[in-house]
Amino acid sequence: MSVQNLANIIIAYKAQSGLGTPASGSGATGLEVTASPGLSMQSASITSPLLQLNRQTKRPRAGSNQVPTSYDTLLRVGTLDPAIAGVLGGTWSAAGAFDETDWGALTITGTGTVLTFASGTIVTDGIVAGMFGRLTGMSVTANDGVWFPILNAAEGVLTIPSGFLADNTSDAAWDIEIAPALYSPSPYVKTYFTVEEYLGDIDRSKLGTDMQFNSLGFTCQADQPVGVSLGLAGRDLSLLASGSSPSFSSPTFNDGPALVLLDGGIYVKGVKEVDITALNWTNAAAVGFIPVVGTRTSPDVSIGQFALTGQLSIPFEDGDFFDDYIAETQISVLLHCKEPDTDEFFSFYLGNLAYAAHQSPGGGEGGQIQTLPLYGGSDDRGAGFAASAIVASTSFGA
């Protein structure tokens, strides 16, 4: 008997052209994962409320189908781009390019944190907080070729964190590249995926169609690869017959190194308050499926809105975080995930956050650690941040 080895399972996914149109063939993205639950079929129970003389209920029948799955992997440039687009419901922008003819002469002040342009249409050109840029042609050569995050964008001014650039007197000839970025559009745009788990040892495939990404979670620790958890949900799962597999031909795998959290911090009004040493957060929807009379695979009936939650732990040094919690202060979190020896990076900017609680232990010995749960979402109070709770940026394609 042939036994399927876990090491010989190929997982791949590909966006569908629309609902009810499974994807196949070339162009799929391969996904390297750690041990994960994988595709499974679940059915709602149709149960009878009638009382029986033997005190037993009637055996339940199978109702509408639901296909959940989750995969645990590591963050790599290029591999998760389609998945993250599926979660956030947007489309990656192309890399942008601007120079002095667009925004005028450039001066850098504030110990490398304020980029002032003589003229220009920065906001009109679509630059928002959370994007990354890099300069060339600067008189201070150390400012050339360095990817830096944008914390605030206004006409004529970009604000960035310290530690990336140095002050620079006015340069009239320069270029700036803006990395591809993604944030949730309004209204949210659903993308459906076909997901395949090809069981190579027995030449059969589990194939989930009309799947939607319903969660995206990150686990970050200093000097460790960034862990990613992806959740999907759908309504139909097939087990392909031998000889009919795989559905995807030669999926593309990215064998590049996993990224680490190289720079991360909490920012209050654009000023870095604290370094992040450990952080967990999830953007998740409690996806369910509404049973519809007349069909077991009714289209487009998933429910649930995305909610962003997480927590971080930091040393207790003063009462500022407690005060910010009480005041519901607008905060932001920047995760700059990078391959230490190259320029490849992936970043996530969470701009519309607040502290959900303030927790810390009482008594004992040693430094006191405070735990700060977070929640986020769109901000309708005019805080000046992008409407989306998350802006992703990547060097892939830049």
C-alpha positions as CSV (number, residue, x, y, z in Angstrom):
1,M,0.0,0.0,0.0
2,S,1.3,3.5,-0.9
3,V,1.2,5.8,2.1
4,Q,1.2,9.6,1.4
5,N,4.2,11.3,3.0
6,L,3.6,14.8,4.4
7,A,6.9,16.0,2.9
8,N,5.6,15.1,-0.6
9,I,2.5,17.4,-0.6
10,I,2.5,20.3,-3.0
11,I,0.3,23.2,-2.0
12,A,-0.5,25.9,-4.7
13,Y,-3.1,28.5,-5.2
14,K,-4.3,30.7,-8.1
15,A,-6.8,33.5,-8.4
16,Q,-10.0,32.6,-10.4
17,S,-11.4,34.8,-13.1
18,G,-14.7,34.8,-11.2
19,L,-17.1,32.9,-8.9
20,G,-17.8,29.4,-10.2
21,T,-14.8,29.4,-12.5
22,P,-12.1,27.1,-11.1
23,A,-8.5,27.8,-12.0
24,S,-6.1,25.3,-13.4
25,G,-3.0,24.9,-15.6
26,S,0.0,27.2,-15.2
27,G,0.5,30.4,-13.3
28,A,-0.2,29.1,-9.8
29,T,1.8,30.2,-6.8
30,G,3.4,27.4,-4.8
31,L,3.3,27.7,-1.0
32,E,5.9,26.2,1.3
33,V,4.3,25.5,4.7
34,T,5.0,24.1,8.1
35,A,2.7,21.3,9.4
36,S,-0.7,22.8,8.9
37,P,-4.4,21.6,9.1
38,G,-5.0,21.8,5.3
39,L,-8.2,21.5,3.3
40,S,-11.1,19.7,5.0
41,M,-14.8,19.2,4.2
42,Q,-17.4,20.1,6.8
43,S,-21.1,19.9,6.6
44,A,-23.8,21.5,8.6
45,S,-26.1,19.0,10.4
46,I,-29.8,18.7,9.6
47,T,-31.2,17.4,12.8
48,S,-34.7,16.3,13.7
49,P,-36.3,17.8,16.9
50,L,-38.8,14.8,17.2
51,L,-38.8,12.8,20.4
52,Q,-38.3,9.0,20.0
53,L,-39.6,6.3,22.4
54,N,-36.0,5.0,22.8
55,R,-34.8,8.5,23.8
56,Q,-32.5,8.7,20.9
57,T,-32.6,11.5,18.3
58,K,-32.7,10.6,14.7
59,R,-29.3,10.4,13.0
60,P,-28.4,13.9,11.5
61,R,-28.2,14.3,7.8
62,A,-25.6,16.4,5.9
63,G,-26.5,19.9,5.0
64,S,-24.7,22.7,3.3
65,N,-20.9,22.3,2.8
66,Q,-18.1,24.4,4.2
67,V,-14.4,24.1,3.4
68,P,-12.0,25.7,5.9
69,T,-8.3,25.6,5.7
70,S,-5.3,27.3,7.3
71,Y,-1.6,27.2,6.4
72,D,1.4,28.3,8.4
73,T,4.4,29.6,6.5
74,L,7.2,32.2,6.6
75,L,7.2,35.6,5.1
76,R,9.1,35.8,1.8
77,V,9.2,38.5,-0.9
78,G,7.0,37.5,-3.9
79,T,5.4,34.3,-2.5
80,L,2.5,35.7,-0.5
81,D,1.8,38.8,-2.6
82,P,-1.4,37.2,-4.2
83,A,-2.5,35.9,-0.9
84,I,-2.1,39.3,0.9
85,A,-4.0,41.0,-2.0
86,G,-6.8,38.4,-1.5
87,V,-7.0,39.2,2.2
88,L,-6.9,43.0,1.9
89,G,-9.2,42.9,-1.2
90,G,-7.0,45.2,-3.3
91,T,-4.5,45.3,-6.2
92,W,-0.8,45.9,-5.9
93,S,0.2,49.2,-7.4
94,A,3.1,49.3,-9.8
95,A,6.4,50.8,-8.7
96,G,6.3,54.6,-9.1
97,A,9.0,57.0,-10.2
98,F,9.3,60.7,-9.6
99,D,12.1,63.3,-9.9
100,E,12.8,67.0,-9.5
101,T,10.6,67.9,-12.5
102,D,7.6,66.5,-10.5
103,W,8.2,67.7,-6.9
104,G,11.0,70.3,-7.2
105,A,14.3,70.6,-5.3
106,L,14.6,68.3,-2.2
107,T,16.0,69.2,1.2
108,I,16.3,66.7,4.1
109,T,16.2,68.0,7.7
110,G,15.2,66.9,11.2
111,T,18.1,64.4,11.5
112,G,16.9,62.7,8.3
113,T,13.2,62.6,9.1
114,V,11.7,65.5,7.1
115,L,11.9,65.5,3.3
116,T,10.8,68.9,2.0
117,F,10.1,69.5,-1.7
118,A,10.0,72.9,-3.4
119,S,6.8,72.1,-5.2
120,G,4.8,69.1,-6.3
121,T,1.7,67.0,-6.0
122,I,2.7,64.2,-3.5
123,V,-0.8,63.4,-2.3
124,T,-2.3,63.9,-5.7
125,D,0.2,61.4,-7.0
126,G,-1.1,58.8,-4.6
127,I,1.6,58.7,-1.9
128,V,0.2,57.7,1.5
129,A,1.5,56.7,4.9
130,G,2.9,53.2,4.9
131,M,4.5,53.2,1.5
132,F,8.3,52.9,1.0
133,G,10.6,54.9,-1.1
134,R,14.3,55.2,-2.0
135,L,16.4,58.0,-3.5
136,T,19.2,58.3,-6.0
137,G,21.2,61.3,-7.2
138,M,21.6,62.8,-3.7
139,S,24.7,64.9,-2.8
140,V,24.9,62.9,0.4
141,T,25.6,59.5,-1.1
142,A,24.7,57.6,2.0
143,N,21.1,58.6,1.2
144,D,21.2,56.8,-2.1
145,G,19.5,53.4,-2.5
146,V,18.1,53.2,1.0
147,W,14.5,52.0,1.3
148,F,12.7,54.1,3.9
149,P,9.1,54.0,5.3
150,I,6.8,57.0,4.9
151,L,4.9,57.9,8.1
152,N,3.1,60.9,6.8
153,A,2.5,62.3,3.3
154,A,1.5,65.9,2.6
155,E,1.9,68.2,-0.4
156,G,5.5,69.2,-0.4
157,V,6.6,67.1,2.7
158,L,7.3,63.5,3.5
159,T,7.9,62.5,7.1
160,I,9.9,59.3,7.8
161,P,11.4,57.6,10.9
162,S,14.9,58.4,12.1
163,G,17.8,56.1,11.3
164,F,17.3,55.7,7.6
165,L,18.5,59.0,6.0
166,A,20.9,61.8,6.9
167,D,20.3,65.6,6.6
168,N,20.9,66.8,3.1
169,T,21.1,70.3,1.7
170,S,19.0,71.2,-1.2
171,D,19.4,69.0,-4.3
172,A,17.9,70.1,-7.6
173,A,18.5,66.8,-9.4
174,W,17.3,63.6,-7.8
175,D,15.1,60.6,-8.4
176,I,12.7,58.7,-6.0
177,E,11.3,55.2,-6.5
178,I,8.1,54.3,-4.7
179,A,7.8,50.5,-4.0
180,P,4.6,48.6,-5.0
181,A,2.0,49.0,-2.3
182,L,-1.4,47.7,-1.5
183,Y,-4.3,48.8,0.8
184,S,-7.9,47.8,1.0
185,P,-10.1,49.7,-1.5
186,S,-13.6,51.0,-0.6
187,P,-15.8,49.1,-1.3
188,Y,-13.9,45.9,-0.5
189,V,-13.3,43.7,-3.6
190,K,-13.6,39.9,-3.2
191,T,-11.2,37.6,-5.0
192,Y,-11.9,33.9,-5.3
193,F,-9.1,31.3,-5.4
194,T,-8.6,27.7,-6.3
195,V,-6.4,25.9,-3.8
196,E,-4.8,22.5,-4.4
197,E,-3.1,20.1,-2.1
198,Y,-1.4,17.6,-4.5
199,L,-0.7,14.3,-2.9
200,G,2.3,13.2,-5.0
201,D,2.7,9.7,-3.5
202,I,-0.8,8.6,-4.5
203,D,-1.3,10.9,-7.4
204,R,-4.5,12.5,-6.2
205,S,-5.4,16.1,-5.3
206,K,-7.6,17.8,-2.8
207,L,-9.0,20.8,-4.7
208,G,-10.9,23.6,-3.1
209,T,-12.7,26.1,-5.4
210,D,-14.3,29.5,-4.9
211,M,-12.1,29.9,-1.8
212,Q,-11.7,33.3,-0.1
213,F,-8.9,34.3,2.2
214,N,-10.5,35.1,5.6
215,S,-7.5,35.7,7.8
216,L,-3.9,36.9,7.8
217,G,-1.8,36.6,11.0
218,F,1.8,37.5,11.9
219,T,4.0,36.4,14.7
220,C,7.1,38.6,15.0
221,Q,10.1,38.1,17.3
222,A,13.4,39.9,17.2
223,D,16.0,38.3,14.9
224,Q,13.6,35.4,14.0
225,P,11.8,34.7,10.7
226,V,8.4,36.3,10.6
227,G,5.7,33.6,10.9
228,V,2.5,34.0,8.7
229,S,-0.8,32.2,9.2
230,L,-3.2,32.2,6.2
231,G,-6.8,31.1,6.5
232,L,-9.2,30.3,3.7
233,A,-12.8,29.3,3.5
234,G,-15.0,28.0,0.6
235,R,-17.9,25.8,-0.1
236,D,-16.7,23.0,-2.4
237,L,-13.9,20.4,-2.1
238,S,-13.1,17.7,-4.6
239,L,-10.8,14.7,-4.4
240,L,-9.5,14.3,-8.0
241,A,-9.1,10.8,-9.4
242,S,-5.7,9.3,-10.1
243,G,-4.5,10.6,-13.4
244,S,-6.4,13.8,-13.1
245,S,-3.8,15.4,-10.9
246,P,-2.3,17.8,-10.4
247,S,-4.7,20.5,-11.5
248,F,-1.9,23.1,-11.5
249,S,1.1,22.5,-13.7
250,S,4.5,23.7,-12.5
251,P,3.5,26.2,-9.8
252,T,6.1,28.9,-9.1
253,F,7.9,28.6,-5.8
254,N,10.0,31.4,-4.3
255,D,13.1,29.8,-2.6
256,G,14.4,33.1,-1.3
257,P,15.3,33.4,2.4
258,A,12.7,34.1,5.0
259,L,12.5,37.7,6.2
260,V,13.0,38.9,9.7
261,L,11.6,41.8,11.7
262,L,14.5,44.2,11.3
263,D,12.9,47.4,12.4
264,G,9.5,47.7,14.1
265,G,8.0,50.3,16.4
266,I,4.9,52.0,17.7
267,Y,4.4,55.5,16.5
268,V,2.3,58.2,18.1
269,K,1.7,61.2,15.8
270,G,4.7,60.1,13.7
271,V,7.2,59.8,16.6
272,K,8.6,56.5,17.5
273,E,7.6,55.6,21.1
274,V,9.1,52.2,21.5
275,D,10.8,49.4,19.7
276,I,8.9,46.2,19.2
277,T,10.5,43.0,20.4
278,A,7.5,40.7,20.0
279,L,4.2,41.2,18.3
280,N,1.2,39.1,17.3
281,W,-1.6,40.4,15.2
282,T,-4.4,39.0,13.0
283,N,-6.7,40.5,10.4
284,A,-9.6,38.0,10.6
285,A,-13.2,37.6,9.5
286,A,-15.5,35.2,11.3
287,V,-16.5,33.7,8.0
288,G,-19.6,31.6,7.9
289,F,-22.0,30.5,5.1
290,I,-25.7,31.3,5.0
291,P,-27.8,28.3,4.0
292,V,-29.9,29.2,0.9
293,V,-33.0,27.2,-0.1
294,G,-32.6,25.3,-3.3
295,T,-28.8,24.9,-3.4
296,R,-25.9,23.7,-1.4
297,T,-23.3,25.9,-3.1
298,S,-25.2,29.2,-3.3
299,P,-22.9,32.0,-4.6
300,D,-21.4,34.8,-2.6
301,V,-23.0,34.2,0.8
302,S,-20.0,34.4,3.1
303,I,-20.5,36.7,6.0
304,G,-18.2,38.4,8.5
305,Q,-16.3,41.7,8.5
306,F,-12.6,41.9,9.1
307,A,-11.4,42.8,12.5
308,L,-7.8,43.6,13.3
309,T,-6.6,42.5,16.8
310,G,-3.2,41.8,18.3
311,Q,-1.0,42.4,21.3
312,L,2.6,43.3,22.2
313,S,4.7,43.2,25.3
314,I,7.1,45.9,26.4
315,P,8.9,47.0,29.6
316,F,7.0,49.3,31.9
317,E,9.1,52.5,32.1
318,D,6.5,55.3,32.6
319,G,2.7,55.9,32.5
320,D,2.5,57.2,28.9
321,F,1.0,54.0,27.5
322,F,-1.7,53.9,30.2
323,D,-2.5,57.6,29.4
324,D,-2.7,56.8,25.7
325,Y,-5.0,54.0,26.4
326,I,-7.3,56.2,28.5
327,A,-7.3,58.9,25.9
328,E,-7.9,56.5,23.0
329,T,-4.8,58.0,21.3
330,Q,-4.4,57.3,17.6
331,I,-1.3,55.1,17.2
332,S,0.3,53.3,14.3
333,V,2.6,50.2,14.0
334,L,5.3,49.7,11.4
335,L,6.7,46.2,10.7
336,H,9.7,46.4,8.5
337,C,10.6,42.9,7.5
338,K,13.8,42.5,5.6
339,E,16.4,40.1,4.4
340,P,19.5,41.4,6.3
341,D,22.0,40.9,3.5
342,T,20.0,42.3,0.6
343,D,17.5,45.2,-0.1
344,E,14.5,42.8,-0.3
345,F,11.8,43.7,2.1
346,F,8.1,43.4,3.0
347,S,6.5,46.0,5.3
348,F,3.1,46.4,6.9
349,Y,1.9,49.7,8.3
350,L,-1.1,49.6,10.6
351,G,-2.2,53.3,10.8
352,N,-5.6,53.2,12.5
353,L,-4.9,51.5,15.8
354,A,-5.7,52.1,19.5
355,Y,-4.9,50.2,22.7
356,A,-7.7,47.9,23.7
357,A,-6.6,47.5,27.3
358,H,-3.6,47.9,29.6
359,Q,-2.4,44.9,31.5
360,S,0.6,44.3,33.8
361,P,1.5,42.0,36.6
362,G,1.6,43.1,40.3
363,G,4.3,41.9,42.6
364,G,7.3,39.7,42.1
365,E,10.9,40.4,41.2
366,G,12.5,41.8,38.0
367,G,11.4,44.3,35.4
368,Q,7.7,44.8,35.0
369,I,6.3,43.9,31.6
370,Q,3.1,45.5,30.3
371,T,0.9,43.8,27.8
372,L,-0.9,46.1,25.4
373,P,-3.8,44.5,23.3
374,L,-4.5,46.3,20.1
375,Y,-7.5,46.8,17.9
376,G,-7.7,48.6,14.6
377,G,-10.0,49.5,11.7
378,S,-11.0,52.4,9.5
379,D,-11.0,55.7,11.3
380,D,-13.9,58.0,10.7
381,R,-12.7,60.7,13.1
382,G,-10.4,62.5,10.6
383,A,-7.1,61.4,12.1
384,G,-5.2,62.0,8.8
385,F,-4.3,58.4,8.1
386,A,-5.3,56.4,5.1
387,A,-8.8,54.9,5.2
388,S,-7.4,51.4,5.3
389,A,-6.2,49.9,8.5
390,I,-3.3,48.2,6.7
391,V,-0.9,49.4,4.0
392,A,1.5,46.7,2.6
393,S,4.6,47.6,0.7
394,T,7.2,45.3,-1.0
395,S,10.4,45.4,-3.0
396,F,9.0,42.7,-5.3
397,G,8.7,44.1,-8.8
398,A,10.4,47.4,-7.8
